[in-house]
Amino acid sequence: MEENALFSIKTTLFYVLMKILEKSPFRDAPLQPLLLRNLQLRCGEWSIRSLRVNRHLQPFDRVAPHRHPHGQLLLYLRGRGEQEVEGKKWSVGAGAVFFIPPGRRHAFRETGPRRAICLVVDYQGEGPKGWGFRQGFLPAERMAELRQRVTSMSGERAGGLELTAGSATLLVLEVCRQACGWRGRGLGDRAQILRRLERIWKRSEEGRWPRPGELARRVGLQKDYFNRQVKLACGLTVGQWRARELLRAVEADLQKGTKISVVADRAGFLDQNYFSRWFRKQTGLAPTKWRK
């Protein structure tokens, strides 16, 4: 991050990440904390209170809509479902990012076969006031990087624990802000490039979605330069951005009950088996299982 980070951290480790304890006192609660760090972390105008990793437990509807006096960053590491914020709903999968301002009523409903795991950062300060509600998506490679950094906190002991927790939290904040449209400084015309890209995509015909090289040509920029500008603007390469938009179109068709062969054709896949492999790589599930 470009801001200078000054922090002092008090940490409490409740549970090791990704280890589910059958005899946990939280076994009857709708959420099971796998990891918790109590923080007093200052980064510019942002103040981070805590970082934790929660696992949703059945029955999922016990997590009723609720509010917090502070803001929350939600990054879903696993699972599928529906995130509701003030009555509006968004599809959730691994990589989904939400910034929820203080006082906003929100809730999560599980719809996938695997229990959801969510990284939560509680924040406050002057910086988030102008940030508001944001929603975004992280590609698989960025998710792998964050998982590794967060997992490393569970193995640290007193000596390096504070530095590890602080640096991991700042990385999570920066990457998620980029995924939700944080422009940073010196963006120049990147926002305009991104808007042109979005307009070109929306005007494209189903089954003829432009590939990265074609998108660069239509925008009127050299491919490598175009790719760098898009990544600086939204945190994704052009290929990752395209895969995200294509997946959104495919999921919308699947939710309508459209035949898999028709969905594959509309997405531009001549081979249904190749489409199924591509979809599984993006979501972790075959199209038929995802729809169920």
N, C-alpha and C positions, 0 to 999 in steps of 0.2 A: 504494500500500500504506500501511497505517496506521503500520507500523513506520518508524523513522528509518533511512535507508539511509546507511551510511558505507562507502566502498569506495576501494581503490586498485587500478588495473587495469594489467596488463602484457599487451599484445595481440600476436598473431602472425597475419597474414592469409596463408593458404596458397593459397586459390583464390577467385575471385570467384563469388558465389552465382549458380547456375543456368547457368554456363558449363562445359560438359563438354569437357575437353581430351583429345583422342585420343591424344596422346603422353605422357600423365601417367604417372609412375612407379607410380601406384596402379592402373593399368589391369588388372592380374592379381589384384587383391585383391577380396574380396567386397563391400567398402565403399569408396566414393570420397569423400574429404572435399572439399566444395565451399567451406566456410568454417570457420575455427577461431579462437576467441578464448580465450586462456589468461587466466583471471580470478582475482583474490583479492577477492571481493565479499562484504561482510557486510551482512545485512539482518535485524535483530533476532537471532533464534536460528538463522537460516539462513545458511549459508556456501556461496557458489557458486564452484566451481573452474574451470569452463569452459563455453563454449557453442559448439556446432558444428552444421553441417548435413551430413548424410551421404546419399549416393545409393547404393542397393543395386545391385549388379552381378550378372549371371548367371555361373555357376549359383548360385541363391539358397540351396541347401541347404549351401553352404560356410560360412554363418554358423551355426556349431554352438551349442548351448545353452552359456551361459557365466555367470559371476558377476563382480561388481565389489566392491571394498572400500568403495565409496561408493554413494550413491543416484543414480538417474537419472530425469530427467523426459524422456519421449519424446512428441513431438508430430508426428504424421504430416501432412506438407504435401501429399503426393500419393501415389497408389498404393492398392492393395488387398491384403489378405493376412490373416494370422493371427498374433496375438501370443500367445506361450506364456509363462506364468510359473508355475514350480513345477508343471508338468504340466497346469495349467488353460489353456484357450484362449479368446481373445476375437477377434471379427471386427474388422478394421482397415480404415478408409477415411480419406479426407482429413478431418481434424478430430479423429481419435481421439487421446486423451490417456491416458498411463500414468505413474504415479509408482511406481517400482520401488525398494524399500528395499535397503540394502547386503546382499550375500550371497545375494540371491534368484536362483535359476537361471532364465534367460529366453532366448528366441530369437524370431526373426521369420521367417515363411515367406510369400513372395510368391505371390499367386494372380491378380493383375490383369494386364492387357496392358501397363500402363505401369510402368516401374521406380519403386520407391518412393523418396521423399525424406523424410527424417526429421530434425527438429530435436531435438538432444540437449543437455540441461543436466545436468552433473555437480554434485551438491550433497552437503553433509554438515552436521553441527551438531546441537545439542540439539533444535531445532524439528522437524526431520524424524523424530526418533525416535518421537514420538507421532502422526505423520501416517500412517505405514505405507503399505501398498499402496492405491492409488486408481486408478480408471478413470473416464473421462468423455468428453465430446464437445463440440467447439466448432462453432457455426453458421458459415455461409459468411461473413457480414459480419465476425465476429471474426477468422476466419482471414485474410481480406483485410487487415485492420489489422495483424496480426502479420507477414504476409509483407512488407508494405511497410516495417515497421520493421526487420526483419532484413535485407532487401535494401539498405536505406539504409546499413548498416554496410559493405557492399562498396565503396561509393563514397567513404567518408570517408578522409581522410588524417590525418597526425599530429596536426593541431591539435585537431579535435573528436572524434577516434576514441574516446577513453576514455569521454567522456560519452555518446556514442551507444551504444556497446556496453553500458555499465552500465544506462542507462535502458531499452534494448530488452530486456535480460535480466530486469530487474525486472518489466517489463510482461508478458513471457511467463510468469514465475512466478505473478504475481497472477491473470492471466486463466485459466491452467490450474488453479490451485488452486480458483478459483470454479467452473470446469466440473466439478471432481471433488468438489464438496460442501463447500468451505471456507465456514464460516459467518461468520467475522469477528467483530466485536464488536457488541453491541446487536441481535442477531438477533431476540430476543423469541420470538414464536410462529411464525416463518417455517418452522422445521423441521416443526412440526405441520401447517401449511398444505400444505407439500410432500407430507407423508405422506398427507393427505386426498386431494390431487390424484392421487397414485399409486393409492390404493385405488379411487377413482372410475373411473379409466382401466381398471384390471384387471377391474372388474365390468361394463364396457361390452360390448355385443354387437358381433361382427364386422360391418362394414358400416355400423354406426351409431355410429362414434367421435364423441364430443361435440366441438363446435367451442369456441374459447376463451370465447365469451360463455356458452355452456351450461355449461362447466366452472366458470366463476366463479359462476354461479347455483347449481350443485349444492354448491359449497363454501360458499356463503352469504356471498359478499363482492362489493362493487362491482367492476366489471370493471377499471378503471384501477388501483385499489388492489391488487387481486389480482395483476395483471400485475407491478406494482412489487415486491411481496413475493416472487413466484416468481423474478424476475430476481435479486434480492438473495440469495436462498437458493441458486440453482444456476447463475447466470450466463446464463440463457436467458429470453427472454420466454415467455409461455404458448404463443404460436403456434409458436415455435421448439422448445419442449419437446414440443408435440403432434406436430410434423413428425418429430422424432427418434424418438418412440415408434411412430408410424405406420410409419416407414421400417423399424424393427426388426421389426415384425410382417410387413411385406411381404417383407423379405429372408428371414425364416424360411420363408415360404410358397414363395418362389422356390427356396430350397435343397432343398425337398422335391420339387421337380419339378412343382408345381401349374401348371396352365395359366394363361397370362397373363390371360385374360379372367376366370377365377375369382379370381385374386389381386386384380385391379382391383375386382371386385365386393365382395370381402371388405373391401377398404380403403375402400369407400364411394364409388368412382368409377363413375358411370353410363356415361361415355365412355372406352373403352379407350385411344384416342389421347391424350386429356387425361391419363390416368394415366401413359402412357409419357413424355409431356413433363414431368410432375411428377417422375417417377422420375429422368429424365435430369438435371433441375435439381439434385436432391439428391445424385446420385452421379457425374454426368459420363458415364454410360453408359446405353444403352437396356436394358430389363429382360432381353431375350434375350442381349445381349452380356455383361451382368453375370453371368448364370447360367453362361455358358460359362467 
